[in-house]
Amino acid sequence: MSGKYTFVLDSGDSRKQLPPRIIIGQQETETIAHVALKLLGYLIFARNRLEMEVNLHNDAIPFKPDLVQLDYEMRPVLWVECGECNVNKLNKLAVKVPEAEIWVLKGSEQAVLDLMNAMSKEDLRRDRYQLIGFDSEGFEELCGLIKNRNEVLWVRGDIDETSMLEFDFNGLWFELGLKHYQF
């Protein structure tokens, strides 16, 4: 592991219960953007039983999700990929986790459009994937502010056709735009 980042969390949204803190490990091959995407994914999808980078101990599913929610029979019902994710893996996920919502988070809208183009070329199943691309300028600013210890006050974040996340990160206010696509 090349880095470990602590995020002290607080929620100004009574509908979103967050743990007091999360720790995100940065693997040797991961960038700080990957850490930021995992943080944003955790904040957006926060719910009971949401886990980060858990080993599923299931030979039928040879992948490790960035974020996952398991049902009581230990089957994925939510699978979130952050950053780099190839089309072949997405194609296999549609089969390996048939009951799960599959989400892909990217640091820019252009990265999502490029991925969707590749998914179309490979003729992946339709109506199976949800993709989010963040405003690249705001996302890059967030990445530049990540320290070993961080504080986040979550205020609001809705996902629809065009959305915005509102939060305070290390004392700076963010209104981070995002674009949601379905494939």
N, C-alpha and C positions, 0 to 999 in steps of 0.2 A: 504494500500500500504506500502510495507516495504522499498522501495527505489526509488529514482528518479535520473536518469542519463542524463546529457546534453552532446550532441555531436555537436561540432561546425564543420561544414562540408565545404570542399572545393574540387573542382574537377579539376584535371589536364587533364581530358578527355573532349574535346569540345562537344562530342556527349552525354555526361551524365550531365544533369543539376540537381544540388542538391540544396535543400533549405539551407539557411545559418546555420540552426541548427535544430536538432530534440531532443525531450525529450522522453525518454523511461522509463515508470514506471515499477517497479518490484513489482509484486503482492506477497502476503504472501507465496504462494505455489511455486513461481518461484525461480530458481537459477540464479546466475550471468551468467551461460552458456546460459540460455534462453534469457537474455538481449543481450548477444553477438550475438546469432543467429538472433534475431530481427534486430539488427544493420546491420549484414552482408546481411540479406534478403533485408533490405531497400536499401542498397547500390547496390546490384546486380540488383534488380528489379525497381530501381528508374524510375518513369514515372509520367506523369500527373495523378491526381486523385488517387494516391496510398495513402492508409490510414492505420494506425496502430490501432489494437484492437478496431475497430468500432462496435457499436451495430447496426445490420442491421435492426432492427425493423420489422422483417418478421417472422411471426409465423411458416411458412413452413421451415425455416432454423433455427433450435434451437441452432446453434453454433456461437461462436464469433471467427473470424479469427485473427491470429497474424498480418497478412498483407492482404489487399484486395484492388483490384481496381474495382470500380463499373462503369457500363456504364451509359448513360444518363437516362436510365429507372430504375436506382438503382439496377440492377442485377449484381452479381459478374461475372467478366470476368477473374480475376486472384485471386486465393486463395492460401495463403502460410501459412503452419503450421510449427512452429519452435519447435524443441525438442520433448518432449513426445507427442505422438499422437497414439491412439489405432486404431487397424484395423477396428473395428466396426464403428468408426467415419469416417474413410476414405471411407468405403463402402457406408455409408449414404451420404457423400458429393458427390460422383459420381452421385447420383440420385438427390439430392437437388440443386446442382449447375451445371446442365448439360452443360452449355455453358462456364464454367470457366476452365482455366488451373489450375490444382491442383499440387502444389509443396510442398515437405516436405524437411526441412533442418535439418540435424543432425550434431552433433559435431564430428562424426568420420565415416569413411567408414564402420567399423564393425557394427555400430548402423544401418546404412542403409541396410546392408546385412541381419541383423537379422529381420528388419521390412519387407523386401521383402520376406523373408522366411515365416514369419507369414502371409503375404498377399497371398502368394501362397497356404498355407495350408487352408486358408479361401476362396480360389477361387474367389478373387476379380477380377473385370473386368480388362482386359488387355488394354494396350495403352491408359490409362487414367491418369496415375500419373507420375510425374517427381520427382526424389529424388536426393538430393545433400548431400554427406558426406565430411566433411572437414578433412584435415590432423590433426589428433588428437593432436599431439605435438604442432603444431603451434596454433591450436585453444585453447588449454589449456593455452599457453603463453599469447594469447590475453585476455582471461578471467581474468588472473592474473593482467593485467595492467589496467583494467577498474576502473576509479575513478568517483567521482560525476560529475566532469567536464572534458571532453575529447576533443581532437582535432584530426580530421581525414582529411587527404589529399588523395583522391581517385585518383589513376593513371590509373589502367586498371583492367578489370575483364571479361573474356570471359568464357561462359559456352559451353563446348563441351565434348567429351568423357573424356579427361583428361585436366583439366584447372588449372589456377592459378590466384589468385587475387593479385594485387600489390597495396599497399597503405602504407601511413605513419600513424602510430597511436601513439599519444602522443610522437612524436619525434623518434620513432623506426620504422625502415623499415620492412615491412612484405611482403613476397612472400608466400601467404597461398595457398597450394595446395588443390584441391578438385576433387572429382570424381562424375560424373553425370550419373545417371541411369534412364532408362525409364521402367515403369512397366505397 
